[in-house]
């Protein structure tokens, strides 16, 4: 009887020891794996959400956006306008940059078309004025010689800043007509100012000669 009791006790100790070892050692690994998997899943979800958000915020560049900018700055190429619109995603911001810097940069891999530049220079010299077709196209002949003095550089910068402010204000306007009126006025001012400035330069050159 004593031998059977000792055997039973020994077996019970082995079973209890085995259970304790399994409890403390084996279950410790799965939670770590689960946590790592959860962390990886969360990071992937956040990355996917971020990518989706970035994609949703990206505004496609339409031909209409390019035409609006071209109507205000017709000397710029489509590549210049598209490159800046792709960066800003906003017609208003691109126009503000034109007003502030006087133009837009070319894309990194694009080179200015020297043939087109020379042709434009020859056309300007032959017609003795920039944008001659635009003057007729937008019926600005009557406004061309209305007695308004050509602004100097400092005045032009101030005018550009004021016009940029007007464009920004128009951006928040709920009226489509008001936005179009501001853009139309700015386009006309740029064309007329450039034409008057060149005419004054021609007068000075003729007087010196």
Helices and strands as residue ranges (DSSP letters): H 2-21, I 22-26, H 27-57, H 63-72, H 78-88, H 91-101, H 114-127, H 132-137, H 141-144, H 153-172, H 176-208
